[in-house]
Amino acid sequence: MRNIYLFLGAILIGGCSFKKIKQVNTEISLPKGESFTLSNDSNLSNLPIPFFRKLFPNEELESLIRDGLNESPNWKAKLAKLEVVKTRSGIGISEAEPSLNAKLGLMEGEEKTRESQFQTSEVPKLQAGALFNWELDLWGKWKLIKNSSLMHIEEATYINEASKISFIHEIASIWFLLAAKKEQMQILQTAISSQEKTIQFYRQRLNAGLDDNVTYMRQSVVLDQLMLERARILREMEVSKIKLCSLIGRPLAEKLPEIPKLSQLNLPKLPEVYPTNALIERPDLRAKEAKLRESLLLEKSAKYDLFPSLGFQMSGISMTSNISEPFEQWKASFGPVFNFPIWSPKKKVLLKTAKAESKLRKEEWKAIIYLAIEEIESSTRSFLMGKNELSIAERSSQETKDILEITQERLIAGLVSELQLLEDERQFLSTSIKEVETRFQVFQFALNLSKSLGLRWEE
């Protein structure tokens, strides 16, 4: 008998697992890293992370983003999804709470018992019962499950914040694209007018017999190419407007707020922030970190699920054939209940699955950190080098403008022909379009940098 007691005691202490129980360590910190940016630039500061509106200050753009956040069904659906996650997380938490169930039934039947000397008698038709069950948190398993549910909610919250950042940057990207296309359209219209003058000049030379028909046809082809480019830009503008209206929740809107030309917008400045601080605050990284914490908590709870559990159970049943005598037959019981998972293949498989998932979440967490570093590095370099490209494009555009002004003065003085003036004007318009394209590229790089740093909208 003593050996039996020792055996049962060993089962009570060890259950299916004989490993030492350790306190869960859910503290996971980001790796300490050095600067992830170019040396000697303004991106090395310990100032707080700025907000999106500080980097791209514009009232029209802010108005569109507010409309999108207030009216877009897509964004409202993401907010509703977050509420669903919060509600569902209560399922895991509720399993740790005491439960009370009751039942009431009307049944027909017969029974033979020793007390009735095995005489057949009818079973009472009305049956009522109640069951109270409460599993005590002996090892802290339910506390771990509760904390994992909170981590799941935290993950969903950070995912929602990351979606918000992507949403406002998508609106801004289309808005800057429309500003660039608007300016390109004006330049192209001027170029088409200039080319029409060139064709008129060559038609006069053709009529005078000074040029052949091939030269005139070449100029007509140039005009057709310009008109084709204008048609392409017009198509892109219309499609972008439709997409922008859809993003802000007004797909049938006939008019958008006035969009300025891209050259009227100030270039964004490089945000002054340590990239390591940005990494810590990026919501997508925080979401992965919360997911990792959740998986570690679930892994530890799966280990504790292999240990014996202690609960308190109370039940009662009453049977009668007459409502006026509700306790014709009754039975009640209460007391502690020990559960010993001596052999549970399912629980062991669940533990292996939890361990594998924890390992997966660790690798995913590391991978997204490396990806974030890459995004910050590449967008920072692209932004700085893009500004250098813009300065070259602006210088080239200014030089062709100076050449055009000199040619105009020389034409008035009779030193050059009108053909030379038209050629210089065409070159100036070409460099102007290139300048707009390069300027738009800088804004795109700035948006990528803002998104990679996780700049939020709110203040």
Secondary structure, 3 states (H helix, E strand, C coil): CHHHHHHHHHHHHHCCCCCCCCCCCCCCCCCCCCCCCCCCCCCCCCCCCCCHHHHCCCHHHHHHHHHHHHHCHHHHHHHHHHHHHHHHHHHHHHCCCCEEEEEEEECCCEECCCCCCCCCEECCCEEEEEEEEEECCCCCHHHHHHHHHHHHHHHHHHHHHHHHHHHHHHHHHHHHHHHHHHHHHHHHHHHHHHHHHHHHHHHHHHHCCCCCHHHHHHHHHHHHHHHHHHHHHHHHHHHHHHHHHHHCCCCCCCCCCCCCCHHHCCCCCCCCCCHHHHHHHCHHHHHHHHHHHHHHHHHHHHHHCCCCEEEEEEEEEEEECCCCCCCCEEEEEEEEEEECCCCCHHHHHHHHHHHHHHHHHHHHHHHHHHHHHHHHHHHHHHHHHHHHHHHHHHHHHHHHHHHHHHHHHHHHCCCCCHHHHHHHHHHHHHHHHHHHHHHHHHHHHHHHHHHHCCCCCCC
